[in-house]
Amino acid sequence: MSGTSAPTPPSRRARGERISSHLRSGPAARLLPRLAALNIVEGAVRLAAQAFLAALRC
């Protein structure tokens, strides 16, 4: 056995934790609470429902 060995890759858990912490501190994490406060998704669903009903009337 030689004295030099290849470094072991990080475990899946460590890698997942590193990615998770990066996502929590990224720009999307800062933007999501603002979007939630504006109810963007609720407004988009309402608009889609109105467009669907308008298409049925024609």
C-alpha positions as CSV (number, residue, x, y, z in Angstrom):
1,M,0.0,0.0,0.0
2,S,1.4,3.4,-0.9
3,G,1.4,6.4,1.4
4,T,-0.6,8.5,-1.0
5,S,-4.3,7.9,-1.3
6,A,-7.0,9.7,-3.2
7,P,-9.1,12.1,-1.1
8,T,-12.6,10.6,-0.3
9,P,-15.5,12.5,-1.8
10,P,-17.9,14.2,0.7
11,S,-20.8,12.2,1.8
12,R,-24.2,12.8,0.2
13,R,-25.5,14.3,3.4
14,A,-22.7,16.8,3.6
15,R,-23.1,17.7,0.0
16,G,-26.9,18.1,0.4
17,E,-26.4,20.3,3.5
18,R,-24.0,22.5,1.6
19,I,-26.4,22.9,-1.4
20,S,-29.3,23.5,1.0
21,S,-27.5,26.3,2.9
22,H,-26.4,27.9,-0.4
23,L,-30.1,27.9,-1.7
24,R,-31.3,29.4,1.6
25,S,-28.9,32.3,1.3
26,G,-29.2,32.9,-2.4
27,P,-31.1,35.5,-4.3
28,A,-34.1,33.3,-4.8
29,A,-34.5,32.9,-1.0
30,R,-34.6,36.6,-0.6
31,L,-37.1,37.0,-3.4
32,L,-39.6,34.3,-2.4
33,P,-41.0,36.0,0.7
34,R,-41.6,39.2,-1.3
35,L,-43.4,37.3,-4.0
36,A,-45.5,35.5,-1.4
37,A,-46.5,38.9,0.1
38,L,-47.7,40.0,-3.3
39,N,-49.8,36.9,-3.8
40,I,-48.4,36.4,-7.3
41,V,-49.5,32.8,-7.6
42,E,-53.0,33.5,-6.4
43,G,-53.3,36.3,-9.0
44,A,-52.0,34.2,-11.8
45,V,-54.4,31.4,-11.0
46,R,-57.3,33.8,-10.9
47,L,-56.3,35.3,-14.2
48,A,-56.0,31.8,-15.8
49,A,-59.4,30.9,-14.5
50,Q,-60.9,34.0,-16.0
51,A,-59.2,33.4,-19.3
52,F,-60.5,29.8,-19.4
53,L,-64.1,30.9,-18.6
54,A,-63.9,33.6,-21.3
55,A,-62.8,31.1,-23.8
56,L,-65.7,28.8,-22.9
57,R,-68.2,31.7,-23.6
58,C,-67.0,32.3,-27.2
